């Protein structure tokens, strides 16, 4: 996609899966080559609804930044906040090897 001048970034859920987002018409759009079309394109809640994901953090990595995109991928933000509050120290120790 980058060869086509479409900006992309890698998204990681820190559970067991990574996928991509592409910047299309000024909006970051979910894209996952491991899923069949049409689910593979612009279905950000698929993992939570169908795989039972219970996110704490979903981060998007581009060339020059890291962005917390968890709210894009959850329909239960209150539960995410609760999990973050319960596990924050262990998550950051693992992420940054503190």
Protein Blocks (a to p, Z undefined) as FASTA:
>chain_A
ZZnopacddddehlmpccddddeehiacdddfkbccfklgoplklmmmmnopacfbdcdd
dfkbccdfklmmpcblmlmmmmmmmmmmmmmmmmnoZZ
